[in-house]
């Protein structure tokens, strides 16, 4: 029977590419005797749970990711026999609206008095706001 053992990784963390407003979840897990404790670092500094950042043992959740969350993260597992680190980078992607994969039709034929649906689904990060114009006039919602 093993009475003591330094921590050893069972599950490490991996690099993540996330878009603005996305949620990020990392989980690391180590074996060892006594059972290892965990803490987290961001860019070499201790990471504390607050607001959008939640830490529970070997798990880290960042909700509603922003550009300021980008960086190098480390999960640290330790017991009295040793300390081990697992590192991963969080790359936060910001992209202006891009219609290249969801082009709007130049012409849509509709019967007079009929109904038409025009979809606007650009790829963007963060999520874009929308407004519609007919010529130079901004369209407002009405019946």
N, C-alpha and C positions, 0 to 999 in steps of 0.2 A: 504494500500500500504506500502511495506517495504521500509524504507528509508535507512537503513544500515543493513549490515549482514556480518559476518566474512566469509572467504572462506570455501567452503565445496566441497569435491571431487565429481566430476561427473565421471571422468575416471582417474584411477591410472596406474602406470607402473608396469610391472612384470619382474621377472628374465628371462635372456636370456642366452642360450648356443649357441655360434657362433664359426664357424671354421675360421681359419686365412684367410684373404682376403674377407670374407663375409661382407655384409653391415648390420648395426643395426639401427633400427628406433624405437624410443619411443615417445609416445605422452601422455601428461596428460592434464586434463581439470578440472577447478574448477568454481563453481558459487560463487557469493558474490556481495555486493554493498558497495562501488564502485567495478567495475570489477577488479578482482585480476591481478597483474602482476606476471611474472614468472622468475625464474632463476634456474640454474642447478649447482649441486655440484658433484664432484668426490672424493671419499674417504674423505669427509668433507671439501674439498677446492673448491673455486669457479671455475667453468668450463667455459672457454671462447671460443668463436668460432674461430677456426684457422685451416687452411688446411683441413684435413679430418673430422674435427668436425664442424658441422653446427647446430646452435641453432636459432629457430624462435619461440618466445613465449613459448608455452608448448610443442614444439616438439624438439627432439634431433636426429640428424642423424650422425652416424660415418661410413664413407666409408672405405673399405679396412682394416678391423680390424686387429690389431696386438696384440701380447701378452701383450704389454705395456698398452693396453686399458682395460684390465681386472680390475675389482674393483667394489666398491659399488657406485651407482649413486643415486642422489636424485633430484626430481623435487620439487621446492619450489614455492608455490602460496601464495601471500600476498596482503593484502590491509591494510588500517589504523586500521582495527578492529581485525586483527589477521594474523597469519602465519601458514601454514600447510605443511607437508612434505610427499612425497610418495617415497619409497625407492625400489631399485631393484639391483640385482647383475648381472654383465656381466662376464660370464665365457668364456674365449677364449680357444678353444680346438686345440691342436697341436698333430697330429698323423702321424707317419711314414707310408710309403706305406704298404698297407695290401691287399693281393690278395685273402684272404679266401672266399670272396663272388663272385669273378670273376676269377676263376681259368683258367689258360691257358691249352689247351689240350696238353697232352704229345706227341700225334701223330696226324698229319693231313695228310691225303692222297690226293695227287693232281696228275692229269694227266700230263705227260711230256708236256711242252709248255703251260700248263694251268695257271690260275691265282689263287692266294690264298690271303685271307685277314686274318690276325692274329690281334685280338683286345687286347689291353693292357689297362685295366681300373681299376687300384688299387684305393682303398679308401685312401685318404691322405689329410693332411692339414698342411702346405699350398699345393697348387697344385704342383704336382711333375714335374720334367723335365724327358724326356725320351731319352734313347739311345738303340740301338739294336745291338746284336752281333750274329755272326754265328760262333760257336766254340769260339775261342779266338779273332777273328777279328771283329772290329767294322764295322758295315754296314753303308755305306754312300748312300745318295739318288742319283740315276742315272736313266737312261731310262729303 
